Amino acid sequence: MTSVKEQEAIRKLMVFLKEWDNAHKVARSHILDNFIKSNNSKTEPELELEFSQGASLFLARLTAWLRMTYLCTYSTCLSKLLKAIGIFLSAPSGRRYIIEFLEIGGISMLLEILGLSHLKEEDKRESVKLLQLVANTGRKYKELICESYGVQSLAEVLATCSSVEAQDDAQFLLESLGHGNPKYQDQVYRGLVAVLQCGNPYAQQLALQTLRGMQDTVGEAPPVLVEPLLSALGSARPEVRHEATQLLRALVSRRAPPPLLPGLVAALSPPARTAPARREETAARADLHRREPTPAYIQQAAAAKAIGILAKESAEVAEELIQLKVVHSLMVAVGNLDHTPSQKHASLSLEYFVRTYPFVEEHVRKAVGHRLFQLFMDCPETWYTNIDPAQAEELASNIEDSPKDFARIQSTEDFSGLLNT
């Protein structure tokens, strides 16, 4: 038999629930404001005490109203509603609330909210936060999100939202789904690779960071990553190029996809220009310097810089790069008078190969001549400023006479022989 105190608490709960049931949008908005202000960070026992062991009754009403209104274009307090539901889902010891929310299709509603164009990004951000609370509950719940096409929805938020906060939240959840979730790890990885192909630089930056963090668990990256990653080196944003270089380092330090290093070397040699086009560009060089550099030239400079970093970190990688004719390709980049960063980074990377491998030194000396080579050895940071258009053309054509195929090289003598054929 209930006590008088318990009966009074139950009566107050019923009055509150009746008030909610009879309230219109404005009144419900005020109820939500008061609930959020009074109950934020409460535990499950505290919420049950507040609602006389009937907190689930209010949660059921909140989720029912969410189901009725989230598709409507006139919904005015969706963000508040999601925050109120979040108080239940985030309550310590409140796993029962998450289960109750999922039983009425909570995940599907939250994911559908992410794809609705008429909703504010604030609403989508609150939806992502609730999905994160679900994912934090354990592997089973991460799998439920992925089974409901959650990775695709989150990747779209990351790629299309203009709100940095919403992008950060989406990236954080994708990162969470990519760890401790082996069944769907590959799906998350490929979703992030797809984001690299969007036109949003901040989304690309976050995707590259997340992919790098997943390498320890993924192992060998799929070849599908190579083209988008190399394209990211051509971004006009330095932070994107930096993250792309860091991912390159992470991949090469493990087991890089076979096309990665060949693709990186190929980026040093943009498509060849015809002779008339070269003459026209030389005549208009002053005008070209005032223009924005092309993505191909930005990629060329970033590839040259990355090659120097990778070669210095691993002798094995350096030797593989030499097999891929990197010395010839770096000289092509040095000859690009239309993009100074390409010349500078290619020169610095070339310096490492020249000083490390005597046969490379001999090859480069023959290619550029004694005077230019001496300037190169004295100050590789600026020697390219002494290269005239004729010398640049000679460097750019140097690769055309180089061997097309390289066998497995076993010794320094083999390297030297191949470079001088």
N, C-alpha and C positions, 0 to 999 in steps of 0.2 A: 504494500500500500504506500503510495507516494505521500511525502510530507507536504505541509502547507507551502513551504518554501519552493519545493520542486514544482508544485502545481502552479504557483505564481510565475515561475520561470517559463513553464510550458505555455501559459496563457500569453506571456509577453512575446514568445516566439510566434505563436499563432497570429497575434495581432500584427507583428512585423511582416509575416508572410502574406497576410491578407492585404496589408497596405501595399506591398509590392505587386500583388496580383491585380489590384484595382488601379494602380498608378498608370499615368500616361508617360510619354517619353521624358518630358521635363522633370516630372516628379521622380521618375526612376533614375535620371541623371543625378539628382541631388542625393538619392539614397546611395548610389554608387560612390559619390564623392565622400560621403560620411563613412561608408564601409572601408574604403581604401585608406582614409586618414586614420581610422581607429584600429585597424586590424593588420596593418603592414608588419611583416616579420613575425607574426604570431605562430606558435607551434600548433600541431594538431590538437593536443589536449586543451590549449587555450582557446582555440576556435570552437571546440565542442562545448567548453564551459560558457563561452559567449552566446552560443545558440542552443543551450540546454540539451546537449547531445543530439541536436538536429541540424548541424551545419550542412550535412549532405543535402538536406531539403532545399537550402538556399542555393547550393552549388548546382543542383538539378534545374532550378529556375533560371539561373544565369546561363547555363548551357542551352536550355530550351529557347531563351530569348536570342542567344547567339545564332542558333539554327534558323530562327525566323527572320533575322534582320541582316545577316552579313552579306546577302546577295542584293539587298535593296540599295538603290542609289541614294536614297534619302537618309540612310543611317547616319546619325550625328554623334553618337557617343560610343562607337565601336571600340575605340582605344581604351576608354574607361572600363568597358565591359571585359575586355581582354585582361586589363590590369587586375580587375577584381577576381577573375578566374585564376590569375597567376598567384594571388595570395594563397589560394587553396593548394595549387600545384607545388608551390615553393615551401609550404609549411614543413618544418622538420617533423619527422615521424608521420608525415601525411601521405604515404604511398597509396593509401586507400582512395584518396581523392583523385590521384592520377588514374587509377584503375577505373573508377567511376566515370571519369571524363572520357577515357578511351572507349568504354563500353557503349557510349552513345555516339561514337564516330568522331571524337574530338580531333584525331590526327587528320582525317580527311577534310574537316572544316578548316583547320588551320592552314593546310597546304593549298586548299582552294582559294583562301584569302590572298595568298601570295601571288596568285595569277590573275586577280581581278584588277583591271585597269582603272576602274572608277574609284578605287580606294586610295587613301592617302598612304604615303610611305611610312608615316608614323604607325598606322594600323598594321602594316606588314611587318614593321620592326617588332611590335608587340607580339605578333603571331610567331615570329622566329624565336623570341624569348621563351614563349610557352613550349615550343618544340624542343628547345634546349633543355628545359626542365624535364621533359619526357625522356630525352636522350640520356640525361644524367642518371636516370634510374637504373640503367644497366643495358647489357648487350641485347637482350630480347627486345627492348624498346627501341634501340637504334635500328634493329632489323625491321621493326614495324614501320618506322618512318621510311626506310629505304624501299620496302615492299610497296609502299603507297606512292612511289615515284617522287619521293622527297628530294633526292639528289638533284633531279632535273629542275624542280621548282626552286630550290635554293641556289643552284647555279644561275638561273635566270634572274633572281633577285640580285645576286652579286654582279652580274654583267650589265643589268639595265637600270638599277636604282641610281638616282643622283645624290641620295643621302649617304654621306660617308659613314654615319652611325649604322644605318641599315646594312651597308656593305660589310662593315666590321662584324656585325652580329651574324650575318649569313656565312662569312668566312669562318668564324669561330665554331659555328655548328657543323659546317662541312669538315673542319679539322677534327671535331669530336667524332663525327660519323666515320672518319677515316682511320681511327685507332680503336682497338678493342672490338673490331667488327669485321672479322676476316671474311665472312660470307659476302659482304658487299664492299670490301675494300677496293677492288678493281673498279667497281662502278663509280665510287667517289673519285678515284684517281682520274678516270676518263672524263668525268664531269668537269673537273678542274682544268683538264687539257682543253676542253671545249671553250672554257672561259677565256683562255689565252687568245682565242681567235676573235674575240669581241673588240670593239673599238674604244673600250673604257680603260684608260691607263691605270687607274687605281685598282680596278678589278683585276687587271693583268698582274699588277704588283702583288696583290693579296694571293692570287692563285699560284704564282711562282713561289711565294713564301711557303704556302701550304704544301705544295708538291715536294719542295725540298725537305720539309719536316716528315714527309711520309716515306722517304727513300729507305730508311732503315728497316721498315716493315714490308715494303713492297719488293725489295730486292732489285732485280733487273727491270728497268723501266721498259715499257712497250715502245716499239718503233714509232707508233703514232704520235709520240711526244716530240720527235725530232724537228719536224717542219715548223710547228707553232713556236717551239723554243727558239729556234734560229731566227724566226721572224721577229720575235720579241727583242732580239739584238738590234733590230732596225727601228725601234721605237724612238720617237723624239724626246721622250722623257727619260732623264738619266737614272731615276730610281728604278724604272722598269728594266733598263739595260743592266743595272747593278744586280738586281734579283735574278735576271736570266743568267748572268755570269756565275753567281753563287750556285745556282742549280746545276749549271754545267760542271762546276767543280765537284759537287756532290755526286753527280752521275759518273764522272770519270774516275773518282776515287773508289768507286765500287766496280760495277760492270756496266759500262755505257752501251746503249743500243748500237749495233754495228754501223748504222748510217751516220752517227753523230759526228765523229771526227772528220770523215770525208766531207760532210756537209759544212762543217765549220771552215775547212780549208777552201772549199768552193766559194764561200761567201767573200773571200779575199779578192776574187776575180769576177766582178760584175760582167754581164754580157758584153762582148767585144763591140766596139764601135767601128763603123766603116771609115775609110780614109777621109772622104769628104766631111763626114760628121766631125772627125777629129780636128780638121782644119778650121771648121766653123766654130767649134768650141774653143780652140786656142785663140781665135780672133776675138771672141766675145768673153774671154776669161774674166776680165774686170767686172763685167755685168753678172757673170755666174757667181762670183764671190759675194755679191750682194743678196743673192737669193737664198732661200732656205735649202739646206742640203737634202738630197733625195734619200728615201729610206734605204736604198741599196748602198749609198755611200756611208750612211750612219751605221748600217750593219757591217760594212767592210771594216770601219774603224773599230767597232766593238769586237768583231771577230779577231782582229789583229791583237787587240789588247788581251782578250781572253786566251789566245794561243800562247802568249808570253807567260801568263799566269800558270796555265796548265803544264807547260813544258818545264818551268822552274820547279813545280811541285812533284814531278815524276819523270825520271829519266826514261822509263819505259814508254810513257806517253810521248815524250820528245822524239824518241826514235821512231815511233809509229807515225808521228806527224812528218818526219823527214821522208819516210817511205811514201807518204801521200803528197810529196812535192811541195811541202810548205815553204821551203826556202824560195823557190821560184815564185810562189803565190804572194809571199811577203814583198818581194821585189816589185811585183805588179802593183801592189797597194802603195809602195813607196813612190811609184811613178804617177800616182793620181794627183795631178796638180790642182784638180778642182776641189779637193777636200783635204785640208791641212791635217785634221785629226787622223785621217787614214795614214798619211805619210809619217806622222809622229809615232803613232802606236806600232805601225809596222816596223819602223826603224828600231824602236826599243826592243821589240820581240826578236827582230833579226839579229840584234847585237848579242842576245843570249846564245843563239845557235852558233854565231860566228866565234864567240869566245869559248864555247864549250866543245865544239867539234872542229878540229884543225882542217878537215877536208871541206867543211862548209866555208871556212875562212878563205881557203884557196879558190873555191868556186865563186864566191861573191867578189873577190878581188879581180878575177878575170872578167866578171860580168860588168863591173862598174868602172874599171880602170884604176890606175894607181892613185891619181890625184883625189878622186872622189872617195876612194876607199880609205885614204889617209884621213880625210875630213871625217869620214864615218867613225873611224877608230878614235879620233881625237874628241869628237863630241857628237854621239849618235842622236842626241836630242834635237840638233839643229842642222845636221849635214844635208838634209833633204832640201833646205832652202837654197842650196847651190846647184840644184838640178835644173837644167834648162829643158824646154819642151822636147827637143830632139833626144836628149838623154832619157826623158820620161817615156817617150815612145819606144825607145830601145828596151827599157826595163819592162814595159807593158807587153812587149812581144817576146820577151825572154822565155816565157812559159811555153810558147808555141813549139819551140824546138826541143822541149824536154821529153824524156821518156814517158810513155803513156801508162805503162804497167811496171809495178815493182814486185819482185819476188820477196820472200821472207829474208830479211837481212840479218846476218848472224854476227857481223864484226864491223869494226870501224873501217877496215879496208874495203869491205863490200859497200858500205855507204859511199865512200869516196869514189869507187868505180862507177856506181850508178849515177852519181851527181855529175860526173864529168863525161858521160857518154853523149 
